[in-house]
Each structure stands twice: as structure tokens, then as C-alpha cells.
Amino acid sequence: MSPDVTARRAQIAAGLAEVGRRVTDACRAAGRADSEITLIAVTKTYPLSDVRLLAELGVTDVGENRDQEAAPKAAAAADLPLTWHFVGQLQTNKARSVVGYADLVHSVDRPRLVEALSHEAVRAGREVGCLIQVSLDDRPERGGALPGDVLALAGRIAAAEGLRLGGVMAVAPFGEAPGPAFARLHEIAQAVRKEHPGAEIISAGMSGDLAEAIANGATHLRVGTALLGRRAPFV
Ligand SMILES: *Cc1c(COP(=O)(O)O)cnc(C)c1O
């Protein structure tokens, strides 16, 4: 390995170790087992070489938020045993592409998107997992279904061919403590699960708020910065 790759590998390994410690501490505090948590490494803006290093270091799940970036990366990493998560806002005209590589789409927030994903999943002969993204701040322009619309959307996904309802996802709102917001998500998740027992996933928690997410029932964490470093700002 070149010195650059060796250094990057060590950097990512250190990030994984530190996140692992934080997960263990948060699980212990919440009386939960580490094995209940799936860590998704969010690789947006980072190169394929980082995806390969993550896989070498034992990461099994990676996430991306833009199809334009994710599609070629996933294709180039098709030899790796990775589960791909699509975590960004999704236009219906990208459904075909996303269904080609995503195992779990975290950002399903409207009936039209359910229809588009179902159509493309059937066409591709795939089953695609779907999480309902919930808006926790009454600002649905940032993506996410309003809490009052979640059960109806869950019914649509559960009934849609080619789709499997996995659970719910949210991003903590700006300017509010993440704990209470994630507690609301937990309640919504329980209501969904009552009607759809298989919908066990709660995708919540990023680099800055993973402990609060674990305290409130998160099963999947989406972590970028704490593993890979600060992303360059968009220009
Ligand atoms: C970028 C992103 C993350 C990761 O955020 P970090 O703060 O870098 O850990 C998680 N979820 C979504 C939806 C994202 O777009």
C-alpha cells in the first residue's frame, strides 16, 4: 500500500474505533446491546478508495445521499459485500437508478415516490426496503412526511409490490435538542410497528447525536464526519 493509503486507512480505523466506543457507551447507558445497532458509513463526497478501506476494516453498510454520486460509486464497488443505503431526498425520476443499487431507501416521504419505487422494483425484479422519513420540525420542505401522514404512507408501502416496509428514519431538527425529537420518532415508530410488526428499523443518529438516538431506540446510525472527516463545503 502507498504511504497515502496507509495513512488514510489508519485515520478511518481510528474513526471507527472512536465511533465504536461511543456506541458501546451509549448502549450501556441505555441498557441496550451493541448488537442491536447497525452502523452505516455515509460516504458522500468521499472517494471509492474510502469505500474500499471501510469494507476492509469490516464495515458492512454504506450510505449515500445523491444518486449522481452514488450510482457510479456503487457500480464500481459491486465486488464488495456491502449493503447500500440511499439516505437523501429523492426525485421520482431517479427511482429507476436508485433501485438498481440501493438495498434500503431511507427517504420515502410521499405516495408518488412509493409508486415510482414500486414500479421500478417490479421492473428490475428486486425487492427494495423502504423507510418512511419523518419530518420532526414541521418543515417538510427539508424532506420527510408529516407525523400525521406516516401511518397512511406505511399502509401504501406495505401494500406496494416490490417494496418492503422496514421502519422509519429522521434527521434531528435544527435548533432543538435531539433527544426529545428522537423520542417523538420512537413513538411514531412504535405506532407503525403495531400495524406492521416487521417494520423494526429506526434510522436516527448522525455524528453529533448518535448517543441521543441510541437512547431513543435507534437501530441504524448514519455516520459520516466522525468516520471520514469533515466534508468539503459545497461550492
Ligand atoms: C450526510 C448525512 C449523514 C451523515 O452526517 P454526519 O454528520 O457527517 O455524520 C446522515 N444522514 C443523512 C441524511 C445525511 O445526508
The ligand as a Gaussian input file, in Angstrom:
#p B3LYP/6-31G(d) Opt

LIG

0 1
 C      -24.642000      13.386000       5.422000
 C      -25.734000      12.679000       6.113000
 C      -25.496000      11.983000       7.304000
 C      -24.146000      11.925000       7.998000
 O      -23.936000      13.110000       8.689000
 P      -22.633000      13.349000       9.592000
 O      -22.997000      14.492000      10.445000
 O      -21.500000      13.633000       8.666000
 O      -22.392000      12.107000      10.393000
 C      -26.568000      11.315000       7.875000
 N      -27.808000      11.340000       7.324000
 C      -28.065000      11.999000       6.189000
 C      -29.442000      12.001000       5.647000
 C      -27.043000      12.698000       5.558000
 O      -27.312000      13.375000       4.420000

